[in-house]
Amino acid sequence: MCFGVCICYACYMLETLKLQVVLVDQNIPTSTLPCAISCFLHLVLNLTLVDLPGMTKVPVGDQPPDIEFQIRDMLMQFVTKENCLILAVSPANSDLANSDALKVAKEVDPQGKYCLI
């Protein structure tokens, strides 16, 4: 797992970019190696943010033909943990009824106790 540490939002963005560059420099079209960034802020709970890839259906470039299933398997490894909060992100210009992120969130957490949408 690639790790970074941050103490503010600007640091978070910088650490995210650094970790992405590490993976891209290795010329890995897809990787099950997550980027995890630990946030330590004064008077705030310590959190580790794991930036998972968006769900995709069509392979691009050097991605394997089964990229959809690889990403879903990776997502499920994280979102099924009982201490996980799910931040389901969908584009503003898409229909939420067709959101893959919301579908996975509802599948894992039907009551919506651990989801931020």
C-alpha positions, 0 to 999 in steps of 0.5 A: 500500500502506498502511504502518505501523511497530511495535516491539511486539505492542500497537503492531502491533494499534494500527497494524492498526486505524489502517490499517483505519480509513483504508480504511473511511473511504474507503468502499471495500467491497473493496480490493486495497490491502494493509495492511502493517506492518513490525516492528522488534524488538531481536534479531529478524529484521525482517519485514513482515506483510501482513494479507490478507482472509479468503476469502469466498464470499458478497458482503455489503453493497456487495461485488461479486458476484465478491468470491470471485475478487477476494480469491483473486487478491489472495491469490495475488499475495502467497503465490506470492512465493518470500520469503513465509511463509504463516500459514494461519489457520482458525477453531477450530470448523471442519473443517480438511479444508474450510479454504480457507486450507490448500487455498491453502497446499498448492496454493502450497507442496505440501511445506509448507516455507514454511507455518505452520499 
